[in-house]
Amino acid sequence: MKIAHCLVVALALLVSSAGSGAAETGQTLEDAFRGQATGVGRFKSRLAGVDRGFVVTTSGRGSGGHFVLDQAFRFDNGALDRRTWRFKKTGPNTYIGTREDVVGTAKVRVDDDVIRMSYDLITRGKNGSKLQLHFEDTIRRSGRDTIVNNGVISMLGMTVGSVDVAFKRQPLRRRGKQGVEELARQ
């Protein structure tokens, strides 16, 4: 797997990866990411000579004491990928998160209108070697149904890239009783 592909997948994450908007005062991570959203983003790394776009769709829901955020990526070269975050609340404004490619746990903090995520992941370099990268994501509300994720990617303390994603929340579709049941599951 190419490093640029892995970097984009890892960060778009989270975050990138969000449903309804960054947390406002009194909101939780669940409030911010519940439901469906579509994000358009770009990964840039001068060091690796990469400037690559992608679209990510997300779906967030509660599940067995966790908050689950599914992500489906489509890159500008046609490549597809999927990732799933599982978040657990650890305090009034704190969470830990896990994902298939994350080392240990991601630390998440919600402060007023900002969500901050910090985590490491393992990806493959161009020659197939394993690389450990560190991510710092800052997620803010940019409008009623829009949030922006700005991420900085570093390795060994040196910035190696960035990812910027703008997410637009998708309206919930109600189809009689079935639509209400769908809302209840989210």
BAFIPA-209457 format. One record per residue (C-alpha): chain; z, y, x. Coordinates in pm, whole numbers, plus 50000, padded with zeros to 5 digits. Example, Ala and Ser with C-alpha at 12.3 -4.5 7.8 and 13.67 -1.06 7.14 Angstrom:
// residues 2
<'A',<50780,49550,51230>>
<'A',<50714,49894,51367>>
This chain:
// residues 186
<'A',<50000,50000,50000>>
<'A',<49905,50337,50145>>
<'A',<50189,50571,50239>>
<'A',<50059,50857,50023>>
<'A',<50044,50628,49721>>
<'A',<50400,50511,49782>>
<'A',<50530,50862,49833>>
<'A',<50378,50986,49509>>
<'A',<50502,50685,49316>>
<'A',<50847,50721,49459>>
<'A',<50892,51086,49379>>
<'A',<50697,51138,49066>>
<'A',<50972,51022,48953>>
<'A',<51160,51084,48860>>
<'A',<51163,51212,48812>>
<'A',<50994,51265,48872>>
<'A',<50972,51160,48545>>
<'A',<51117,51336,48253>>
<'A',<51099,51366,47880>>
<'A',<51224,51676,47707>>
<'A',<51315,51944,47953>>
<'A',<51571,52006,48220>>
<'A',<51930,51999,48118>>
<'A',<52065,52310,47952>>
<'A',<52433,52394,47943>>
<'A',<52601,52109,47757>>
<'A',<52305,51873,47786>>
<'A',<52313,51537,47960>>
<'A',<52056,51352,48168>>
<'A',<51984,51151,47855>>
<'A',<51909,51467,47655>>
<'A',<51672,51587,47925>>
<'A',<51473,51265,47964>>
<'A',<51483,51094,47623>>
<'A',<51147,51033,47456>>
<'A',<50797,51051,47596>>
<'A',<50635,51300,47830>>
<'A',<50321,51338,48036>>
<'A',<50332,51495,48380>>
<'A',<50056,51627,48603>>
<'A',<50144,51642,48968>>
<'A',<50031,51671,49326>>
<'A',<50161,51513,49645>>
<'A',<50105,51705,49966>>
<'A',<50174,51608,50325>>
<'A',<50021,51807,50607>>
<'A',<50169,51558,50852>>
<'A',<49983,51268,50688>>
<'A',<49679,51480,50590>>
<'A',<49724,51402,50220>>
<'A',<49666,51616,49911>>
<'A',<49657,51383,49611>>
<'A',<49685,51433,49236>>
<'A',<49827,51206,48968>>
<'A',<49924,51183,48603>>
<'A',<50249,51013,48503>>
<'A',<50365,50917,48155>>
<'A',<50735,50856,48096>>
<'A',<50945,50700,47826>>
<'A',<51325,50738,47828>>
<'A',<51576,50548,47614>>
<'A',<51932,50420,47606>>
<'A',<51978,50050,47677>>
<'A',<52303,49856,47716>>
<'A',<52516,50129,47870>>
<'A',<52232,50259,48088>>
<'A',<51962,50516,48042>>
<'A',<51620,50367,48124>>
<'A',<51323,50579,48231>>
<'A',<50991,50393,48246>>
<'A',<50711,50557,48446>>
<'A',<50338,50474,48448>>
<'A',<50125,50646,48714>>
<'A',<49749,50703,48734>>
<'A',<49632,50848,49065>>
<'A',<49320,51055,49116>>
<'A',<49157,50760,49297>>
<'A',<49209,50537,48989>>
<'A',<49508,50342,49128>>
<'A',<49781,50251,48877>>
<'A',<50152,50185,48930>>
<'A',<50470,50143,48726>>
<'A',<50834,50213,48810>>
<'A',<51157,50192,48610>>
<'A',<51473,50398,48670>>
<'A',<51810,50276,48538>>
<'A',<52079,50546,48528>>
<'A',<52452,50499,48474>>
<'A',<52688,50786,48396>>
<'A',<52968,50812,48655>>
<'A',<53133,51139,48548>>
<'A',<53091,51441,48319>>
<'A',<52784,51568,48510>>
<'A',<52706,51284,48750>>
<'A',<52502,50965,48745>>
<'A',<52378,50698,48979>>
<'A',<52029,50559,48947>>
<'A',<51849,50251,49069>>
<'A',<51482,50165,49092>>
<'A',<51284,49879,49246>>
<'A',<51199,50069,49565>>
<'A',<51518,50276,49607>>
<'A',<51765,50192,49885>>
<'A',<52112,50169,49731>>
<'A',<52151,50424,49453>>
<'A',<52019,50768,49373>>
<'A',<52282,51036,49325>>
<'A',<52220,51263,49027>>
<'A',<52404,51583,48937>>
<'A',<52347,51799,48628>>
<'A',<52456,52164,48671>>
<'A',<52380,52406,48388>>
<'A',<51998,52416,48375>>
<'A',<51927,52214,48692>>
<'A',<51914,51840,48759>>
<'A',<51930,51737,49125>>
<'A',<51847,51390,49252>>
<'A',<51894,51261,49606>>
<'A',<51780,50916,49718>>
<'A',<51614,50705,49985>>
<'A',<51339,50452,49943>>
<'A',<51142,50208,50150>>
<'A',<50764,50232,50156>>
<'A',<50487,50093,50374>>
<'A',<50303,50294,50638>>
<'A',<49929,50274,50701>>
<'A',<49982,49993,50952>>
<'A',<50203,49795,50711>>
<'A',<50530,49891,50878>>
<'A',<50829,49981,50660>>
<'A',<50932,50346,50640>>
<'A',<51253,50485,50491>>
<'A',<51203,50825,50327>>
<'A',<51458,51065,50179>>
<'A',<51390,51254,49855>>
<'A',<51555,51569,49718>>
<'A',<51436,51655,49367>>
<'A',<51516,51973,49176>>
<'A',<51426,51960,48807>>
<'A',<51429,52275,48593>>
<'A',<51327,52373,48244>>
<'A',<51013,52587,48241>>
<'A',<50965,52632,47867>>
<'A',<51067,52482,47537>>
<'A',<50898,52145,47601>>
<'A',<50814,52173,47970>>
<'A',<51005,52090,48285>>
<'A',<50906,52121,48647>>
<'A',<51012,51885,48924>>
<'A',<50990,52013,49281>>
<'A',<51062,51748,49540>>
<'A',<51100,51758,49915>>
<'A',<51038,51439,50113>>
<'A',<51185,51393,50460>>
<'A',<51206,51128,50728>>
<'A',<51461,51135,51009>>
<'A',<51563,51485,50896>>
<'A',<51211,51629,50918>>
<'A',<51019,51741,50608>>
<'A',<50707,51526,50574>>
<'A',<50582,51618,50227>>
<'A',<50640,51756,49882>>
<'A',<50567,51663,49524>>
<'A',<50537,51905,49236>>
<'A',<50512,51776,48879>>
<'A',<50498,51965,48549>>
<'A',<50601,51755,48248>>
<'A',<50517,51826,47886>>
<'A',<50722,51652,47620>>
<'A',<50517,51460,47366>>
<'A',<50592,51527,47000>>
<'A',<50766,51244,46822>>
<'A',<50541,51084,46564>>
<'A',<50703,50995,46239>>
<'A',<50547,50726,46025>>
<'A',<50781,50678,45735>>
<'A',<51053,50418,45784>>
<'A',<50887,50280,46098>>
<'A',<50897,50628,46263>>
<'A',<51268,50666,46183>>
<'A',<51342,50322,46331>>
<'A',<51147,50418,46644>>
<'A',<51356,50736,46678>>
<'A',<51677,50536,46640>>
<'A',<51576,50302,46924>>
<'A',<51525,50598,47158>>
